[in-house]
Amino acid sequence: MLLTTYSPFEKEIDRFINDVLNGTSAHTDVWAPICDVYEHANGFAVTAAIPGLDPKEVNITVDDGVLTLSGERKAEADVEGRTYLVREMTAGTFSRSFRMPTNVDAEKVSAAYKNGVLKIELPKKEEAKPRRIQIETK
């Protein structure tokens, strides 16, 4: 593997070429955390990888059936004497939105953060949960 010195000028050239090829005219530093969304017996869950972010600076909103995660990763201050060989940890704002199923109880959505992973629990409404029907015998 060949490592070359990172150059801010080369990064801007790469951005320009990508913008031209993708048909965009402007570039902003935007990134999005990778997420998993799954269903389990009691509801749904969303996990998002947000290492290095303070969970207090991540916004979670539920509005009109849409769950939105947003926030910002601050850029690391330039360090004198540091020459990057690879720089892939993007800084900037992010926003991820997911349409929630209609059987989610939006009033009971909760979130927890551990080891760089944000986990959001979206419980099902009680009436939407499967229930066992007892058969009466006579």
N, CA, C and O atoms as CSV, one atom per row, in Angstrom:
chain,resi,resn,atom,element,x,y,z
A,1,MET,N,N,0.845,-1.177,0.000
A,1,MET,CA,C,0.000,0.000,0.000
A,1,MET,C,C,0.884,1.232,0.000
A,1,MET,O,O,1.798,1.355,0.815
A,2,LEU,N,N,0.610,2.124,-0.904
A,2,LEU,CA,C,1.385,3.344,-1.028
A,2,LEU,C,C,0.661,4.482,-0.323
A,2,LEU,O,O,-0.501,4.760,-0.619
A,3,LEU,N,N,1.331,5.127,0.591
A,3,LEU,CA,C,0.758,6.280,1.269
A,3,LEU,C,C,1.374,7.542,0.693
A,3,LEU,O,O,2.587,7.630,0.507
A,4,THR,N,N,0.524,8.511,0.415
A,4,THR,CA,C,1.021,9.787,-0.081
A,4,THR,C,C,0.593,10.878,0.891
A,4,THR,O,O,-0.323,10.687,1.691
A,5,THR,N,N,1.245,11.992,0.815
A,5,THR,CA,C,0.936,13.105,1.698
A,5,THR,C,C,-0.408,13.715,1.318
A,5,THR,O,O,-0.686,13.958,0.143
A,6,TYR,N,N,-1.230,13.955,2.321
A,6,TYR,CA,C,-2.534,14.581,2.116
A,6,TYR,C,C,-2.335,16.045,1.773
A,6,TYR,O,O,-1.545,16.740,2.413
A,7,SER,N,N,-3.048,16.508,0.768
A,7,SER,CA,C,-2.952,17.904,0.365
A,7,SER,C,C,-4.345,18.513,0.314
A,7,SER,O,O,-5.208,17.992,-0.391
A,8,PRO,N,N,-4.589,19.592,1.034
A,8,PRO,CA,C,-5.903,20.250,0.954
A,8,PRO,C,C,-6.263,20.648,-0.476
A,8,PRO,O,O,-7.433,20.607,-0.857
A,9,PHE,N,N,-5.264,21.031,-1.266
A,9,PHE,CA,C,-5.518,21.391,-2.660
A,9,PHE,C,C,-6.036,20.183,-3.443
A,9,PHE,O,O,-6.979,20.303,-4.225
A,10,GLU,N,N,-5.418,19.021,-3.230
A,10,GLU,CA,C,-5.870,17.809,-3.910
A,10,GLU,C,C,-7.293,17.443,-3.488
A,10,GLU,O,O,-8.082,16.963,-4.301
A,11,LYS,N,N,-7.611,17.669,-2.235
A,11,LYS,CA,C,-8.969,17.395,-1.754
A,11,LYS,C,C,-9.974,18.287,-2.482
A,11,LYS,O,O,-11.047,17.824,-2.870
A,12,GLU,N,N,-9.637,19.545,-2.665
A,12,GLU,CA,C,-10.538,20.465,-3.366
A,12,GLU,C,C,-10.691,20.072,-4.837
A,12,GLU,O,O,-11.784,20.182,-5.391
A,13,ILE,N,N,-9.619,19.620,-5.470
A,13,ILE,CA,C,-9.701,19.149,-6.866
A,13,ILE,C,C,-10.611,17.927,-6.939
A,13,ILE,O,O,-11.455,17.836,-7.832
A,14,ASP,N,N,-10.447,16.985,-6.006
A,14,ASP,CA,C,-11.308,15.800,-5.973
A,14,ASP,C,C,-12.772,16.207,-5.791
A,14,ASP,O,O,-13.653,15.670,-6.464
A,15,ARG,N,N,-13.031,17.141,-4.896
A,15,ARG,CA,C,-14.401,17.624,-4.691
A,15,ARG,C,C,-14.970,18.228,-5.958
A,15,ARG,O,O,-16.110,17.951,-6.333
A,16,PHE,N,N,-14.172,19.056,-6.615
A,16,PHE,CA,C,-14.615,19.702,-7.849
A,16,PHE,C,C,-14.981,18.658,-8.894
A,16,PHE,O,O,-16.037,18.751,-9.519
A,17,ILE,N,N,-14.129,17.679,-9.087
A,17,ILE,CA,C,-14.389,16.622,-10.078
A,17,ILE,C,C,-15.645,15.841,-9.692
A,17,ILE,O,O,-16.493,15.572,-10.543
A,18,ASN,N,N,-15.767,15.478,-8.426
A,18,ASN,CA,C,-16.970,14.761,-7.980
A,18,ASN,C,C,-18.226,15.600,-8.181
A,18,ASN,O,O,-19.257,15.072,-8.597
A,19,ASP,N,N,-18.157,16.908,-7.891
A,19,ASP,CA,C,-19.310,17.784,-8.078
A,19,ASP,C,C,-19.710,17.847,-9.553
A,19,ASP,O,O,-20.895,17.801,-9.882
A,20,VAL,N,N,-18.725,17.952,-10.428
A,20,VAL,CA,C,-19.009,18.007,-11.863
A,20,VAL,C,C,-19.622,16.684,-12.325
A,20,VAL,O,O,-20.620,16.686,-13.045
A,21,LEU,N,N,-19.042,15.568,-11.922
A,21,LEU,CA,C,-19.541,14.268,-12.353
A,21,LEU,C,C,-20.911,13.955,-11.769
A,21,LEU,O,O,-21.716,13.278,-12.407
A,22,ASN,N,N,-21.180,14.439,-10.568
A,22,ASN,CA,C,-22.469,14.176,-9.922
A,22,ASN,C,C,-23.507,15.257,-10.230
A,22,ASN,O,O,-24.649,15.163,-9.781
A,23,GLY,N,N,-23.120,16.271,-10.984
A,23,GLY,CA,C,-24.070,17.299,-11.371
A,23,GLY,C,C,-24.419,18.284,-10.278
A,23,GLY,O,O,-25.467,18.928,-10.348
A,24,THR,N,N,-23.575,18.422,-9.273
A,24,THR,CA,C,-23.843,19.391,-8.216
A,24,THR,C,C,-22.950,20.596,-8.418
A,24,THR,O,O,-21.854,20.493,-8.968
A,25,SER,N,N,-23.436,21.736,-7.967
A,25,SER,CA,C,-22.666,22.957,-8.190
A,25,SER,C,C,-21.963,23.463,-6.939
A,25,SER,O,O,-21.071,24.306,-7.029
A,26,ALA,N,N,-22.348,22.968,-5.796
A,26,ALA,CA,C,-21.724,23.429,-4.558
A,26,ALA,C,C,-21.527,22.231,-3.643
A,26,ALA,O,O,-22.250,21.239,-3.738
A,27,HIS,N,N,-20.561,22.330,-2.772
A,27,HIS,CA,C,-20.283,21.238,-1.844
A,27,HIS,C,C,-20.266,21.771,-0.426
A,27,HIS,O,O,-19.706,22.832,-0.150
A,28,THR,N,N,-20.878,21.030,0.453
A,28,THR,CA,C,-20.791,21.356,1.874
A,28,THR,C,C,-20.316,20.102,2.585
A,28,THR,O,O,-20.550,18.988,2.115
A,29,ASP,N,N,-19.663,20.279,3.696
A,29,ASP,CA,C,-19.221,19.127,4.465
A,29,ASP,C,C,-20.424,18.513,5.158
A,29,ASP,O,O,-20.883,19.008,6.187
A,30,VAL,N,N,-20.923,17.448,4.592
A,30,VAL,CA,C,-22.065,16.741,5.132
A,30,VAL,C,C,-21.678,15.276,5.229
A,30,VAL,O,O,-21.050,14.721,4.328
A,31,TRP,N,N,-22.056,14.674,6.314
A,31,TRP,CA,C,-21.830,13.247,6.476
A,31,TRP,C,C,-23.068,12.687,7.147
A,31,TRP,O,O,-23.902,13.438,7.653
A,32,ALA,N,N,-23.185,11.403,7.151
A,32,ALA,CA,C,-24.332,10.778,7.794
A,32,ALA,C,C,-23.855,9.543,8.538
A,32,ALA,O,O,-23.108,8.738,7.983
A,33,PRO,N,N,-24.277,9.382,9.789
A,33,PRO,CA,C,-23.876,8.190,10.529
A,33,PRO,C,C,-24.543,6.955,9.915
A,33,PRO,O,O,-25.670,7.021,9.424
A,34,ILE,N,N,-23.832,5.842,9.951
A,34,ILE,CA,C,-24.442,4.610,9.477
A,34,ILE,C,C,-25.459,4.149,10.507
A,34,ILE,O,O,-25.246,4.300,11.710
A,35,CYS,N,N,-26.560,3.589,10.036
A,35,CYS,CA,C,-27.667,3.210,10.922
A,35,CYS,C,C,-28.172,1.816,10.588
A,35,CYS,O,O,-28.076,1.356,9.450
A,36,ASP,N,N,-28.706,1.163,11.593
A,36,ASP,CA,C,-29.464,-0.075,11.428
A,36,ASP,C,C,-30.854,0.197,11.959
A,36,ASP,O,O,-31.007,0.837,13.000
A,37,VAL,N,N,-31.873,-0.282,11.256
A,37,VAL,CA,C,-33.257,-0.155,11.698
A,37,VAL,C,C,-33.849,-1.558,11.667
A,37,VAL,O,O,-33.755,-2.254,10.656
A,38,TYR,N,N,-34.460,-1.973,12.779
A,38,TYR,CA,C,-35.020,-3.318,12.816
A,38,TYR,C,C,-36.252,-3.378,13.694
A,38,TYR,O,O,-36.491,-2.507,14.530
A,39,GLU,N,N,-37.030,-4.430,13.482
A,39,GLU,CA,C,-38.226,-4.671,14.280
A,39,GLU,C,C,-37.955,-5.814,15.239
A,39,GLU,O,O,-37.253,-6.766,14.898
A,40,HIS,N,N,-38.515,-5.718,16.448
A,40,HIS,CA,C,-38.448,-6.804,17.420
A,40,HIS,C,C,-39.848,-6.977,18.006
A,40,HIS,O,O,-40.780,-6.288,17.593
A,41,ALA,N,N,-39.998,-7.876,18.950
A,41,ALA,CA,C,-41.322,-8.230,19.460
A,41,ALA,C,C,-42.112,-7.038,19.995
A,41,ALA,O,O,-43.324,-6.969,19.789
A,42,ASN,N,N,-41.461,-6.104,20.673
A,42,ASN,CA,C,-42.174,-5.000,21.317
A,42,ASN,C,C,-42.173,-3.700,20.523
A,42,ASN,O,O,-42.801,-2.725,20.935
A,43,GLY,N,N,-41.482,-3.673,19.399
A,43,GLY,CA,C,-41.444,-2.437,18.630
A,43,GLY,C,C,-40.357,-2.444,17.584
A,43,GLY,O,O,-40.077,-3.459,16.947
A,44,PHE,N,N,-39.755,-1.285,17.427
A,44,PHE,CA,C,-38.710,-1.083,16.434
A,44,PHE,C,C,-37.520,-0.427,17.124
A,44,PHE,O,O,-37.653,0.140,18.208
A,45,ALA,N,N,-36.364,-0.509,16.490
A,45,ALA,CA,C,-35.174,0.133,17.041
A,45,ALA,C,C,-34.334,0.708,15.902
A,45,ALA,O,O,-34.284,0.166,14.798
A,46,VAL,N,N,-33.685,1.811,16.208
A,46,VAL,CA,C,-32.729,2.432,15.292
A,46,VAL,C,C,-31.426,2.551,16.048
A,46,VAL,O,O,-31.398,3.107,17.146
A,47,THR,N,N,-30.343,2.040,15.482
A,47,THR,CA,C,-29.022,2.250,16.075
A,47,THR,C,C,-28.200,3.075,15.090
A,47,THR,O,O,-28.232,2.837,13.883
A,48,ALA,N,N,-27.469,4.043,15.620
A,48,ALA,CA,C,-26.656,4.934,14.795
A,48,ALA,C,C,-25.249,5.005,15.361
A,48,ALA,O,O,-25.066,5.192,16.564
A,49,ALA,N,N,-24.257,4.856,14.498
A,49,ALA,CA,C,-22.859,4.955,14.911
A,49,ALA,C,C,-22.450,6.427,14.906
A,49,ALA,O,O,-22.341,7.052,13.850
A,50,ILE,N,N,-22.225,6.968,16.104
A,50,ILE,CA,C,-21.818,8.377,16.226
A,50,ILE,C,C,-20.615,8.511,17.162
A,50,ILE,O,O,-20.663,9.289,18.115
A,51,PRO,N,N,-19.547,7.770,16.907
A,51,PRO,CA,C,-18.392,7.842,17.809
A,51,PRO,C,C,-17.788,9.248,17.831
A,51,PRO,O,O,-17.709,9.936,16.813
A,52,GLY,N,N,-17.372,9.637,19.016
A,52,GLY,CA,C,-16.714,10.928,19.172
A,52,GLY,C,C,-17.665,12.102,19.326
A,52,GLY,O,O,-17.216,13.226,19.548
A,53,LEU,N,N,-18.956,11.873,19.217
A,53,LEU,CA,C,-19.920,12.955,19.403
A,53,LEU,C,C,-20.450,12.943,20.827
A,53,LEU,O,O,-20.641,11.883,21.423
A,54,ASP,N,N,-20.681,14.117,21.356
A,54,ASP,CA,C,-21.323,14.238,22.655
A,54,ASP,C,C,-22.809,13.996,22.436
A,54,ASP,O,O,-23.436,14.748,21.691
A,55,PRO,N,N,-23.400,12.973,23.059
A,55,PRO,CA,C,-24.816,12.687,22.811
A,55,PRO,C,C,-25.742,13.850,23.179
A,55,PRO,O,O,-26.874,13.907,22.700
A,56,LYS,N,N,-25.279,14.771,24.018
A,56,LYS,CA,C,-26.085,15.942,24.363
A,56,LYS,C,C,-26.238,16.889,23.172
A,56,LYS,O,O,-27.133,17.735,23.153
A,57,GLU,N,N,-25.357,16.741,22.177
A,57,GLU,CA,C,-25.404,17.614,21.011
A,57,GLU,C,C,-26.063,16.949,19.810
A,57,GLU,O,O,-25.993,17.465,18.694
A,58,VAL,N,N,-26.706,15.797,20.039
A,58,VAL,CA,C,-27.451,15.120,18.985
A,58,VAL,C,C,-28.932,15.373,19.242
A,58,VAL,O,O,-29.427,15.150,20.347
A,59,ASN,N,N,-29.621,15.833,18.226
A,59,ASN,CA,C,-31.048,16.119,18.342
A,59,ASN,C,C,-31.847,14.949,17.788
A,59,ASN,O,O,-31.569,14.451,16.697
A,60,ILE,N,N,-32.837,14.521,18.550
A,60,ILE,CA,C,-33.746,13.471,18.114
A,60,ILE,C,C,-35.145,14.056,18.186
A,60,ILE,O,O,-35.589,14.498,19.245
A,61,THR,N,N,-35.840,14.057,17.047
A,61,THR,CA,C,-37.196,14.583,17.028
A,61,THR,C,C,-38.137,13.571,16.385
A,61,THR,O,O,-37.742,12.782,15.526
A,62,VAL,N,N,-39.378,13.616,16.820
A,62,VAL,CA,C,-40.449,12.836,16.215
A,62,VAL,C,C,-41.513,13.841,15.816
A,62,VAL,O,O,-42.078,14.526,16.668
A,63,ASP,N,N,-41.787,13.930,14.518
A,63,ASP,CA,C,-42.756,14.899,14.028
A,63,ASP,C,C,-43.524,14.307,12.859
A,63,ASP,O,O,-42.935,13.932,11.845
A,64,ASP,N,N,-44.824,14.226,13.001
A,64,ASP,CA,C,-45.715,13.762,11.945
A,64,ASP,C,C,-45.275,12.404,11.377
A,64,ASP,O,O,-45.251,12.201,10.163
A,65,GLY,N,N,-44.929,11.486,12.280
A,65,GLY,CA,C,-44.573,10.137,11.867
A,65,GLY,C,C,-43.163,9.966,11.333
A,65,GLY,O,O,-42.839,8.924,10.763
A,66,VAL,N,N,-42.315,10.979,11.510
A,66,VAL,CA,C,-40.933,10.903,11.026
A,66,VAL,C,C,-39.970,11.090,12.198
A,66,VAL,O,O,-40.060,12.069,12.939
A,67,LEU,N,N,-39.052,10.141,12.354
A,67,LEU,CA,C,-37.986,10.224,13.353
A,67,LEU,C,C,-36.774,10.840,12.671
A,67,LEU,O,O,-36.342,10.363,11.621
A,68,THR,N,N,-36.221,11.903,13.264
A,68,THR,CA,C,-35.062,12.569,12.673
A,68,THR,C,C,-33.940,12.673,13.700
A,68,THR,O,O,-34.158,13.101,14.833
A,69,LEU,N,N,-32.741,12.278,13.291
A,69,LEU,CA,C,-31.514,12.456,14.078
A,69,LEU,C,C,-30.709,13.536,13.380
A,69,LEU,O,O,-30.546,13.496,12.160
A,70,SER,N,N,-30.207,14.498,14.135
A,70,SER,CA,C,-29.377,15.529,13.521
A,70,SER,C,C,-28.349,16.016,14.528
A,70,SER,O,O,-28.495,15.827,15.736
A,71,GLY,N,N,-27.317,16.641,14.009
A,71,GLY,CA,C,-26.258,17.166,14.859
A,71,GLY,C,C,-25.094,17.631,14.020
A,71,GLY,O,O,-25.213,17.865,12.817
A,72,GLU,N,N,-23.959,17.759,14.693
A,72,GLU,CA,C,-22.768,18.236,13.989
A,72,GLU,C,C,-21.526,17.635,14.624
A,72,GLU,O,O,-21.394,17.586,15.847
A,73,ARG,N,N,-20.624,17.182,13.775
A,73,ARG,CA,C,-19.297,16.754,14.224
A,73,ARG,C,C,-18.368,17.928,13.965
A,73,ARG,O,O,-18.229,18.381,12.828
A,74,LYS,N,N,-17.735,18.418,15.017
A,74,LYS,CA,C,-16.828,19.562,14.906
A,74,LYS,C,C,-15.507,19.110,14.266
A,74,LYS,O,O,-15.022,18.005,14.508
A,75,ALA,N,N,-14.958,19.983,13.461
A,75,ALA,CA,C,-13.675,19.702,12.828
A,75,ALA,C,C,-12.567,19.770,13.870
A,75,ALA,O,O,-12.585,20.619,14.761
A,76,GLU,N,N,-11.621,18.879,13.745
A,76,GLU,CA,C,-10.470,18.893,14.642
A,76,GLU,C,C,-9.599,20.091,14.292
A,76,GLU,O,O,-9.360,20.372,13.118
A,77,ALA,N,N,-9.132,20.785,15.301
A,77,ALA,CA,C,-8.266,21.948,15.070
A,77,ALA,C,C,-6.976,21.496,14.389
A,77,ALA,O,O,-6.449,20.421,14.675
A,78,ASP,N,N,-6.488,22.328,13.495
A,78,ASP,CA,C,-5.227,22.022,12.835
A,78,ASP,C,C,-4.109,22.002,13.871
A,78,ASP,O,O,-4.039,22.857,14.754
A,79,VAL,N,N,-3.258,21.027,13.744
A,79,VAL,CA,C,-2.136,20.877,14.662
A,79,VAL,C,C,-0.861,21.168,13.879
A,79,VAL,O,O,-0.596,20.568,12.837
A,80,GLU,N,N,-0.086,22.101,14.408
A,80,GLU,CA,C,1.153,22.474,13.733
A,80,GLU,C,C,2.098,21.282,13.673
A,80,GLU,O,O,2.282,20.568,14.658
A,81,GLY,N,N,2.686,21.081,12.514
A,81,GLY,CA,C,3.633,19.993,12.339
A,81,GLY,C,C,2.989,18.675,11.940
A,81,GLY,O,O,3.690,17.690,11.707
A,82,ARG,N,N,1.681,18.644,11.860
A,82,ARG,CA,C,0.981,17.407,11.487
A,82,ARG,C,C,0.769,17.395,9.976
A,82,ARG,O,O,0.232,18.345,9.407
A,83,THR,N,N,1.192,16.323,9.344
A,83,THR,CA,C,0.981,16.125,7.920
A,83,THR,C,C,0.115,14.888,7.747
A,83,THR,O,O,0.544,13.776,8.054
A,84,TYR,N,N,-1.100,15.078,7.257
A,84,TYR,CA,C,-2.021,13.958,7.086
A,84,TYR,C,C,-1.620,13.111,5.884
A,84,TYR,O,O,-1.269,13.639,4.829
A,85,LEU,N,N,-1.675,11.815,6.053
A,85,LEU,CA,C,-1.485,10.882,4.960
A,85,LEU,C,C,-2.841,10.399,4.444
A,85,LEU,O,O,-3.018,10.159,3.249
A,86,VAL,N,N,-3.776,10.263,5.352
A,86,VAL,CA,C,-5.166,9.943,5.025
A,86,VAL,C,C,-6.029,10.744,5.987
A,86,VAL,O,O,-5.748,10.799,7.184
A,87,ARG,N,N,-7.074,11.361,5.463
A,87,ARG,CA,C,-7.989,12.108,6.335
A,87,ARG,C,C,-9.413,11.833,5.873
A,87,ARG,O,O,-9.890,12.414,4.899
A,88,GLU,N,N,-10.083,10.933,6.592
A,88,GLU,CA,C,-11.410,10.492,6.195
A,88,GLU,C,C,-12.490,10.830,7.216
A,88,GLU,O,O,-13.673,10.649,6.928
A,89,MET,N,N,-12.127,11.308,8.377
A,89,MET,CA,C,-13.119,11.611,9.409
A,89,MET,C,C,-13.719,12.975,9.117
A,89,MET,O,O,-13.193,14.013,9.518
A,90,THR,N,N,-14.837,12.938,8.406
A,90,THR,CA,C,-15.494,14.143,7.950
A,90,THR,C,C,-16.173,14.883,9.098
A,90,THR,O,O,-16.792,14.275,9.971
A,91,ALA,N,N,-16.047,16.183,9.077
A,91,ALA,CA,C,-16.738,17.038,10.037
A,91,ALA,C,C,-17.893,17.703,9.313
A,91,ALA,O,O,-17.926,17.762,8.084
A,92,GLY,N,N,-18.818,18.191,10.075
A,92,GLY,CA,C,-19.939,18.907,9.480
A,92,GLY,C,C,-21.252,18.439,10.065
A,92,GLY,O,O,-21.287,17.631,10.993
A,93,THR,N,N,-22.324,18.956,9.508
A,93,THR,CA,C,-23.647,18.629,10.005
A,93,THR,C,C,-24.126,17.307,9.430
A,93,THR,O,O,-23.656,16.857,8.385
A,94,PHE,N,N,-25.067,16.698,10.130
A,94,PHE,CA,C,-25.698,15.492,9.612
A,94,PHE,C,C,-27.169,15.497,9.961
A,94,PHE,O,O,-27.602,16.160,10.904
A,95,SER,N,N,-27.927,14.749,9.188
A,95,SER,CA,C,-29.347,14.568,9.448
A,95,SER,C,C,-29.783,13.269,8.789
A,95,SER,O,O,-29.526,13.045,7.606
A,96,ARG,N,N,-30.437,12.424,9.556
A,96,ARG,CA,C,-31.010,11.172,9.044
A,96,ARG,C,C,-32.461,11.139,9.474
A,96,ARG,O,O,-32.772,11.412,10.633
A,97,SER,N,N,-33.352,10.808,8.557
A,97,SER,CA,C,-34.775,10.729,8.867
A,97,SER,C,C,-35.325,9.378,8.461
A,97,SER,O,O,-34.922,8.801,7.451
A,98,PHE,N,N,-36.263,8.878,9.274
A,98,PHE,CA,C,-36.893,7.591,9.029
A,98,PHE,C,C,-38.390,7.732,9.256
A,98,PHE,O,O,-38.818,8.241,10.293
A,99,ARG,N,N,-39.186,7.285,8.292
A,99,ARG,CA,C,-40.641,7.275,8.474
A,99,ARG,C,C,-40.968,6.127,9.405
A,99,ARG,O,O,-40.549,4.992,9.183
A,100,MET,N,N,-41.725,6.434,10.456
A,100,MET,CA,C,-42.088,5.421,11.445
A,100,MET,C,C,-43.373,4.721,11.018
A,100,MET,O,O,-44.249,5.343,10.417
A,101,PRO,N,N,-43.490,3.433,11.325
A,101,PRO,CA,C,-44.758,2.746,11.066
A,101,PRO,C,C,-45.870,3.390,11.894
A,101,PRO,O,O,-45.608,4.003,12.929
A,102,THR,N,N,-47.099,3.248,11.436
A,102,THR,CA,C,-48.219,3.892,12.127
A,102,THR,C,C,-48.506,3.275,13.480
A,102,THR,O,O,-49.197,3.885,14.296
A,103,ASN,N,N,-47.989,2.074,13.745
A,103,ASN,CA,C,-48.266,1.431,15.038
A,103,ASN,C,C,-47.223,1.761,16.108
A,103,ASN,O,O,-47.193,1.106,17.150
A,104,VAL,N,N,-46.365,2.765,15.872
A,104,VAL,CA,C,-45.380,3.196,16.876
A,104,VAL,C,C,-46.039,4.172,17.844
A,104,VAL,O,O,-46.780,5.065,17.433
A,105,ASP,N,N,-45.763,3.992,19.123
A,105,ASP,CA,C,-46.246,4.913,20.151
A,105,ASP,C,C,-45.212,6.039,20.302
A,105,ASP,O,O,-44.247,5.913,21.055
A,106,ALA,N,N,-45.430,7.126,19.580
A,106,ALA,CA,C,-44.459,8.232,19.534
A,106,ALA,C,C,-44.215,8.857,20.894
A,106,ALA,O,O,-43.156,9.446,21.110
A,107,GLU,N,N,-45.159,8.749,21.815
A,107,GLU,CA,C,-45.009,9.327,23.147
A,107,GLU,C,C,-44.021,8.539,24.012
A,107,GLU,O,O,-43.549,9.052,25.027
A,108,LYS,N,N,-43.709,7.318,23.630
A,108,LYS,CA,C,-42.843,6.471,24.446
A,108,LYS,C,C,-41.477,6.190,23.804
A,108,LYS,O,O,-40.765,5.288,24.244
A,109,VAL,N,N,-41.115,6.942,22.785
A,109,VAL,CA,C,-39.811,6.772,22.144
A,109,VAL,C,C,-38.731,7.147,23.147
A,109,VAL,O,O,-38.852,8.155,23.843
A,110,SER,N,N,-37.661,6.332,23.228
A,110,SER,CA,C,-36.563,6.611,24.162
A,110,SER,C,C,-35.232,6.390,23.452
A,110,SER,O,O,-35.169,5.743,22.407
A,111,ALA,N,N,-34.168,6.941,24.040
A,111,ALA,CA,C,-32.849,6.820,23.434
A,111,ALA,C,C,-31.793,6.611,24.509
A,111,ALA,O,O,-31.907,7.124,25.622
A,112,ALA,N,N,-30.754,5.841,24.149
A,112,ALA,CA,C,-29.617,5.601,25.047
A,112,ALA,C,C,-28.343,5.618,24.205
A,112,ALA,O,O,-28.363,5.294,23.018
A,113,TYR,N,N,-27.243,6.000,24.836
A,113,TYR,CA,C,-25.948,6.100,24.150
A,113,TYR,C,C,-24.907,5.300,24.921
A,113,TYR,O,O,-24.748,5.471,26.130
A,114,LYS,N,N,-24.207,4.433,24.216
A,114,LYS,CA,C,-23.159,3.643,24.857
A,114,LYS,C,C,-22.089,3.286,23.830
A,114,LYS,O,O,-22.398,2.801,22.741
A,115,ASN,N,N,-20.829,3.529,24.185
A,115,ASN,CA,C,-19.684,3.155,23.351
A,115,ASN,C,C,-19.784,3.662,21.914
A,115,ASN,O,O,-19.429,2.950,20.975
A,116,GLY,N,N,-20.268,4.895,21.744
A,116,GLY,CA,C,-20.322,5.499,20.417
A,116,GLY,C,C,-21.530,5.092,19.591
A,116,GLY,O,O,-21.638,5.471,18.425
A,117,VAL,N,N,-22.443,4.324,20.180
A,117,VAL,CA,C,-23.635,3.890,19.459
A,117,VAL,C,C,-24.876,4.459,20.147
A,117,VAL,O,O,-25.079,4.273,21.347
A,118,LEU,N,N,-25.688,5.147,19.371
A,118,LEU,CA,C,-26.953,5.683,19.846
A,118,LEU,C,C,-28.038,4.675,19.499
A,118,LEU,O,O,-28.148,4.257,18.346
A,119,LYS,N,N,-28.846,4.275,20.489
A,119,LYS,CA,C,-29.932,3.326,20.248
A,119,LYS,C,C,-31.244,3.986,20.606
A,119,LYS,O,O,-31.430,4.457,21.728
A,120,ILE,N,N,-32.151,4.017,19.649
A,120,ILE,CA,C,-33.467,4.622,19.841
A,120,ILE,C,C,-34.503,3.503,19.800
A,120,ILE,O,O,-34.571,2.731,18.844
A,121,GLU,N,N,-35.305,3.435,20.854
A,121,GLU,CA,C,-36.370,2.431,20.941
A,121,GLU,C,C,-37.698,3.084,20.583
A,121,GLU,O,O,-38.047,4.141,21.109
A,122,LEU,N,N,-38.427,2.441,19.685
A,122,LEU,CA,C,-39.727,2.922,19.241
A,122,LEU,C,C,-40.754,1.834,19.548
A,122,LEU,O,O,-41.002,0.959,18.718
A,123,PRO,N,N,-41.352,1.890,20.741
A,123,PRO,CA,C,-42.280,0.816,21.120
A,123,PRO,C,C,-43.574,0.850,20.302
A,123,PRO,O,O,-44.030,1.904,19.860
A,124,LYS,N,N,-44.144,-0.340,20.118
A,124,LYS,CA,C,-45.433,-0.432,19.430
A,124,LYS,C,C,-46.536,-0.014,20.394
A,124,LYS,O,O,-46.407,-0.167,21.609
A,125,LYS,N,N,-47.616,0.514,19.839
A,125,LYS,CA,C,-48.794,0.814,20.637
A,125,LYS,C,C,-49.326,-0.495,21.192
A,125,LYS,O,O,-49.229,-1.533,20.538
A,126,GLU,N,N,-49.882,-0.454,22.381
A,126,GLU,CA,C,-50.384,-1.675,23.022
A,126,GLU,C,C,-51.365,-2.418,22.129
A,126,GLU,O,O,-51.301,-3.642,22.017
A,127,GLU,N,N,-52.276,-1.682,21.491
A,127,GLU,CA,C,-53.272,-2.349,20.651
A,127,GLU,C,C,-52.661,-2.974,19.403
A,127,GLU,O,O,-53.298,-3.803,18.753
A,128,ALA,N,N,-51.437,-2.589,19.060
A,128,ALA,CA,C,-50.780,-3.150,17.881
A,128,ALA,C,C,-49.978,-4.403,18.201
A,128,ALA,O,O,-49.603,-5.146,17.294
A,129,LYS,N,N,-49.711,-4.647,19.486
A,129,LYS,CA,C,-48.938,-5.827,19.866
A,129,LYS,C,C,-49.805,-7.073,19.756
A,129,LYS,O,O,-50.991,-7.039,20.083
A,130,PRO,N,N,-49.223,-8.158,19.305
A,130,PRO,CA,C,-50.001,-9.392,19.237
A,130,PRO,C,C,-50.399,-9.838,20.639
A,130,PRO,O,O,-49.632,-9.693,21.591
A,131,ARG,N,N,-51.582,-10.370,20.752
A,131,ARG,CA,C,-52.012,-10.874,22.052
A,131,ARG,C,C,-52.588,-12.270,21.866
A,131,ARG,O,O,-53.164,-12.605,20.830
A,132,ARG,N,N,-52.413,-13.047,22.884
A,132,ARG,CA,C,-52.898,-14.420,22.836
A,132,ARG,C,C,-54.354,-14.426,23.268
A,132,ARG,O,O,-54.718,-13.819,24.275
A,133,ILE,N,N,-55.181,-15.117,22.500
A,133,ILE,CA,C,-56.607,-15.228,22.791
A,133,ILE,C,C,-56.844,-16.578,23.468
A,133,ILE,O,O,-56.534,-17.632,22.912
A,134,GLN,N,N,-57.390,-16.524,24.656
A,134,GLN,CA,C,-57.693,-17.739,25.411
A,134,GLN,C,C,-58.983,-18.355,24.848
A,134,GLN,O,O,-59.982,-17.664,24.647
A,135,ILE,N,N,-58.938,-19.629,24.609
A,135,ILE,CA,C,-60.123,-20.333,24.116
A,135,ILE,C,C,-60.912,-20.842,25.314
A,135,ILE,O,O,-60.381,-21.534,26.183
A,136,GLU,N,N,-62.173,-20.488,25.337
A,136,GLU,CA,C,-63.036,-20.946,26.417
A,136,GLU,C,C,-63.627,-22.310,26.040
A,136,GLU,O,O,-64.023,-22.538,24.897
A,137,THR,N,N,-63.674,-23.185,27.003
A,137,THR,CA,C,-64.305,-24.480,26.784
A,137,THR,C,C,-65.546,-24.577,27.636
A,137,THR,O,O,-65.583,-24.062,28.753
A,138,LYS,N,N,-66.550,-25.228,27.121
A,138,LYS,CA,C,-67.826,-25.354,27.861
A,138,LYS,C,C,-68.145,-26.785,28.102
A,138,LYS,O,O,-69.172,-27.095,28.706
